[in-house]
Each structure stands twice: as structure tokens, then as C-alpha cells.
Amino acid sequence: MCSLPNLLYLNLADNRLEGEVPRSGICQNLSIMSLTGNKDLCGKIMGSDCKILTFGKLALVGIVVGSVLVIAIIVSVLWWWIQRSNRQSDPEETRESKRNSISDQNRKSISDRSSSALMEHLSINLAMFEPSLQKLTYDQIVAGTNKFCEENVIGGGGFGTVFKGTMPDGKTVAVKKLSQATGQGDREFAAEMETLGMVKHQNLVELLGYCSVDEEKLLVYEYMVKGSLDDWLRNQAASLDWGKRCKIVASNILLNDDFEAKISDFGLARLISDCESHVSTVVAGTIGYVPPEYGGTGKATERGDVYSFGVILLELVTGKQPTGPEFEDKDGENLVDWVLHMMKNEQADEVLDPAVLNANSKPTMLKMLQIATGCISNDPTVRPTMLH
């Protein structure tokens, strides 16, 4: 990982890592990587020498590991032998047991819909990635969101509705109720969530935990105080001056208290059932951001992401939504078509958002407009890469 040529920043803090830090690539510079909270790391860059195991210690480790493996094998063999003996002891009893098991499952399926089953669900613990929240339960989430009442709705989209919630310790979180079937069992869903929970980045909304109760899937995220970029552009455009707009480079782009942008819903596309394609999911939630080639290929590409990024830049520069009735009386069916038409007629100044336009902001606004128009080219091959 240290030798990846395009890696610009690496955050490995608080991962309980141990051993010697490599002396190559990005790992030679602590200013562009974070290793805090890994007290067992060593090496020149950490300022501590690595301890070398002596032959005696290596031998002790080998003996312990070997003993554990032998015990595990013996236990596995005994368990297999006992299970095999039980199956052969009484075939008729086994068949009757299976029938009873199926019947019990059917009764349980019916009872799950009853109020008594709901009370049983309320005691289910949420799997949380943050130690201070490990003991939260489903009923605490229900209580914290006031039973998912409409007054606590703070957002929504193609993946589900987001509620503001307050935990027993006073911590404010955002709880997303997935609205679509994931097509996964509890085990697969948990595995996917555990993987997403390990993804940490300064510009990703942190996933704090999750819960799965029958068909209901809940995701618990950090709460973003300033809401979404989309809300600020639509409802408080003048308050979001050009300086703040340039700091955030749109409804799933959220802003913290310092107006730093973070992307939500990272990785959730993988949870959609197999009968839902990537394109149909995007079209359902983000009309106006989909590049034209998606209609023909149906495949997500990096150049398609560049197109969507260009549309967001246009929103920042113009203060307008990607689609809407305001374009009915303009030259173009949407924001992209209208901007391209205005640029073609050398009327670039007229697309700039008057709420933030002044002599100081105009040069950078025009520069961003130029970058945006390159990103939204109909030909994917001429669009720049994100590294540009």
C-alpha cells in the first residue's frame, strides 16, 4: 500500500497495528499519513526500535500455536463423531424432529408479525463500531428518533429516509432506514456492514453502526450539523458565499460545522438486490447527474463519475438544480444543456449565480465553469480524470 503511485493520504489511526513500518513510498512521511493509536508499531519513522524474537521465544510461540491447532482438530473430530452417531441412532426420530422444526419455523414466521415478536426485537443489540455505543438496542433507536416520526426526518433519497436521533448518552446521530430490499441474509448484510465500518476517510460520513431486524435495515451515521449542500444552494444561497463554495468541492454531500464536505451513502449501492441495476438505482435517486452514455452501456465508469462531479460544479457556480421547471423557458431541457448553450453563445457571465457574484469571485467562478464544462462533455474519452 505504501508504494501505490497515486496514494496521496493514508489514515491508519486506531487500528491496533503492530510490527515494523515499511521504509518506502508514502510510509516515509508521517505528515501525509496517520498512524496514531497503534502503540505496537515500531521502526525508524516511529522513533522506536523493533524487538527481535529470540530463538527461545519463537519456539514458545510455535509450541503454543501447535497445541491450539491440535486441540481444535480433536474437538472438531469429536463433534463430527457425536453428530454422526445421533443421526444414525434413530432415523424415524430424526425425520419427526425435522417436521417439528419446519412447523416451529412456520409458527415463528406467523408470530413474528405479532406485537409479542416486536417486543422481542426491541431487545436486539445494535452492532456499533464506536466503543461508547456498543450496548445500544433497537428500542433505544426507536425512542431516540421518537418512533421515526416525521418531525425527525432530516433527509432522504434513493436508499431510504434519514432521521435525526438522540442516544441515551446525549450523542446526536443520523439513522437511515433502508427503503429497498438488500437481497441479502443477515450474515451477508453484517459482513458488508463490517467492511464499510472499517472504511475511514476525512471526506466520508462515518458509519457508526447498523442493525438488522427481519426485513428492516438501519444504519447509524455521524450527524452532520449543517445538513446537505443541496439545501444550502436552494434555500440559503446568499449565506453560502463563494469562499465556502470553493471549500467544498446536491443532496448526498453533507456539511459539518466548519462547512467541510463529506459524502454520504458510500458503499450502499452494493446492498441493493440483484434485480436492481446500478443505473436504475442512480436514475431513481439522482436524475440530472447520470452521464448520457449510461443509457447505452448501463455500466458505471470513472469517467461517468467525472460527469456527475461536473454537474455538482455547475450547481455551485449557477446556484441552480440539475433539472426542474425553470428550464422550460430556457434554451435547454436541464442545467447541462442550458449551460452548454450559453457557453456556445459566449454568454458565460449570465449563468453565474448573482447571489455570490462580485468582482473578487468572478474570475474563480469562470475558471470553475470552464472545468465543469470539460467534465460534462458528451464524449467520455475527452473528459479529464479526477487527478487532473
N, C-alpha and C positions, 0 to 999 in steps of 0.2 A: 504494500500500500504506500510506503514511503517513497517509492520510486515512480509512482504514477506521474506522467509528464504534465497533466492538466489539473492536478490537485492543487488548489490554492489555499485551502484552510482545512485543518483536521482537528476535530474535537473528540478526544477520547477520555474526557474527565469522568471520574467516579465510576469506572468500570472494573475495579478490583484486578487490574492487570498486574502481572509480575514478570520478572526477568529483565534481560538487558535490552535497552532501547537501541535500535539499529543506528549506525552512523552514516546514513546515506539519505539523499533526497531531502524531502520536507522535514524529516526527523532530525536534521542537523540544526534546526532553527526553532526554538521554543516560542518565538514571537508570532509564528503563524500556525501554531498547533497548541492544544491544551492537554496537559497530562496530569492536572491537579486531581487529588483524591485517589491516586494509585501509589500507596506508600511502599509497595513491594517492587516497584520499578527501580532499576539501577543502571549504571553506565556513566560515561563521561558527561553527557548532556544533563544528567540528573545530579551530578556532583557527588556521586557515591559509587564505590567500587562494588562489583558483583562478587558475591561469595561463591567459591568453587566447592562443590561437594567432594568430600574425601571419599576414598575407596570404601571405608567402613560405613559411611552414611549412604552411599549408593547401594551397598549390599543390603543394608537395613531396609531401604525403600523397596528393593527388589523382593525381599522376603515378605514384606507386608502386602505388597500388591499381589504376589503369587498366592499367598494364603487366602486373600479375599476372593480371588478367582476360583480357587479350588472349592471353597465353601459355597460359592454361588452355584457352581456346577452340581455339587452334591444335592443342594436344596432343590434345584430345578429337576434333577432326575427323580428325587423322591416325590415331588409334587406330581410329575407326569405319571409315575407308577401308581400313586393313590387315585388319581383321576381315572386312569385306565381300569383299575380294579373296580371302582364304583360303577363305571359304565357297563362292565361285564357281569356284575353281580345280579342284576335283575332288569332285563330288557323291558319287561312289561311296566315295571315301576318307573323306568326312565321315560317311556312313552307317555305315561299318565302325568308325569311331572312336567313334560313339555306342554301337554294340553292345558294343564293348570296354569302354567306360566303364560301361555298365549291368552288364556281367559283373563288372567290378572292384568295383563297389559291392556286388553280391551277395556276392562273396567276402569283402569287408571286413566286411559285416554278420555273416557267419558267424565270421570270425576275431576280431571284437570280443568274442565270448564266451569266447575262449581266454585262457590265462594270459599269453601274449605281449602281447595287447592291453591287459590290465590293467597290465602294466609300463609300456606306452606312456602310459596315463592318469596314472600316478603322477608324470609329469614336467610335467603341466599346471599352469600358474601360476594361483593364485587372484587374482581381481581384488579388491584391497583399497582402501578409502577412506583408511586411515591410512598415511602415507608409510613409517613404520618397518616395516610388514608387507607391502609391495608384492611382495616376492620369495618369499612363501610358496607352496608347491606342495601338490598333493593328498596326496602321500605324507607330507609333514610333518604335515598334519592327521590322517592315519591314525595316524601314530606318536604324535602328541600326545594322541590320545584312546585310545591302546593298542588300536588297531584297533576302535574303537567298542565296547569291552567293556561289559558290563552294570554293572560296578563304577563306571564313569564316568557312568552315567545320572543326571542331576540334575532331570529333569522331562520332561513330555510332554503331549500334548493332541491336539486335532483336526487340527493341522497337521503334527505329527511329534514325534520324540523328540529331546531335548536332552542333549548330552554335555558334560562338563567337559573342557577340553583345555589343554595347556601348549605354548606356542610355543617355538621354538628360543632366543629371547631371554629366556625365563622368564616371559613375559606369560601370564596365565591368561585364557581366553576361554570362551564358551559356543557350541557348534557344534550347530545344529539341522539334522537330516536330514528334509527334507520327505517325508511319507509318502504324499501323494496326487499324482497326475499333474497337472501345471500346465496341460496343453493348449497349451503354447507351445513354439516353437522356441528354440534357443539365443539367437538375435538378440533375439527379443521378451522372453525372460527377462532377458537382460542389460540391455535398455533399462528394464525395470521395476525392476530392482535399482539401476541408476544413479540413477533418480528417487528411490527410497526412501533411498538413501545420502545424498542431499542434504538430507533432512528432519532437522532438528536441533531438539530441544526438551528442556528440563530434566526433563520427566517422561516421556520416551520412552527405552526401552532402545536404545542406539546400535547401529546396524548397521555393523559394521566392514568386512565384505566378503562375497563369495559365490563359489561355484564350481559349474559345471555339467559333469558327466561322464555322457554318454549320458542315461539317464533319472534319474540321481541328482542331486539339487539340494541343495547345502549352503549354509547361511547362518551367518556368523560374527558373534557379538554380544559386547558387553562383558559381563564376568562380574559378576553381582550377588551379593555376598558373603553376604547374609542370606537368600537364597532367596526363596520366594514367601510372600505374605501368607496364602495358604491353609494352608501348612504351620505357620505360627506360630499361627493360630487353632485348628487341630486338635490340634497336638502340644505347643505351648508357650504356651497361652493365658495363664497367670499371668505369664509373663515379658513378654508384650506388654501392658503396663499401659495404662490408659485414656489417659494422656497421649500415648503413642506411637500409639495407635489414632486419636486425633484428628489426628495429624500426617499420616496417610495417608488420604487421603480416600476363596478367590479365587486362582485359580491362575496367571493371566497378569498379576497385579500383583506385581512383584518389588521387593525392598527392598535398598538399598545399605547400606554400613557404618554410615551415620547414620540408618537407618530411614526414608529418603526414598523415596517410592513412584515407580516407573517402570512404564509399561505396555509389555509385550512383544507381539510378533506384529503390530505396527502395519503395515497395508497388505497383509498376506498373503492376505486374502480375495480380492483381485484376481487372485491366482495360481492359484486353483482353476479347474479346467477348466469349460468352458461347460455340461457336463452336470450340474455340481453347483450347486445354487441357494444363495443366501445363507442361507436359512432352514435347509436341510438341513445345511449346514456348522455353523451355530450349534448346532442341536439335537444333532448328533453330539458336540460338544465341551463344551457349556455348558448342559446341561439344568438348569432351575431359574432361569435368567436371562432366558429368552425371554418377552417380553410376550404376553398372550393373543391380541392382535389379529394376530400373525404367522401364526397358523394359518389365518386367513381371507384376509388380503391377500398374504402372502408377501413383503412389501416391508419393507426396513429404513428406519426413520424416526428423527428426532432424539428424538421422544417415546418411542420404543422404547428408545433408549439411556438415557433418564432412568429408565425402569423397571428396567433392568439395574443402573444406579447405585444405585437404591433397594434392590435385593436385597443389594448389597455393603454398604450401610449397615446393613441388618438383620443381616448376618453379624458386623459389628463390634460391634453392640450386644448381640446374643444369644450370640455365640460358636458358633452352630450352622451347619451346612451347609444349602444351599438345599433339598436333598432327602435322603432317607435313611430307613432303617428306624425311626429314633427317632420319626418322626411317625405310625407305625402305631397307636400307643396314645394319640395326642393328637387334639385336635379340629382336623382339617385334614390334607390329604394332603402338604403341603410347608410350608416355612418361611413363605411369604407367607400362606397360608390360616390357619396356626396363629396368627401374629401378629395378623392382622385379627380373628380370632375372640376372642382375648384382649383386644384393644383394645375391641371391641364390648361385652364383659362387664366393662369397667373394671378389668381385671387387668394393666395395663401393667407394673407393678412386677415381675410374675412372669416376664416374658420377658427381663429384663436379666441379663447374664452375671454370675453370682456371683463369678467369678474376679477381676473388676475392680471390682465394685460396692462403693462405700463412700459415706459422707456427702458427700464432696467431688465424686465423679464422678457421683452420681445425677442432679443437675439437668441436666448436659450430655448424659448418656445419654438422658434422657427427651426432651430437645429434639431430639437426633438421631433418635430413634424417631419423633417427630412428622414430621420432614422425610421420613424414609424411607417412612412410610405415605402421604404425599402423592404420592411418586414412583411407588408401586406401584398406584395407582388403576387399576381395570379400564377406565375411560374415559380414553383418551389425551388428550382435549382439556382435562381438568381437571388434568393433571399439570403441575408447574412446569417452566420451562425451566432449563437449566444456569446461565444468568445470574442467576436468582433466588437 
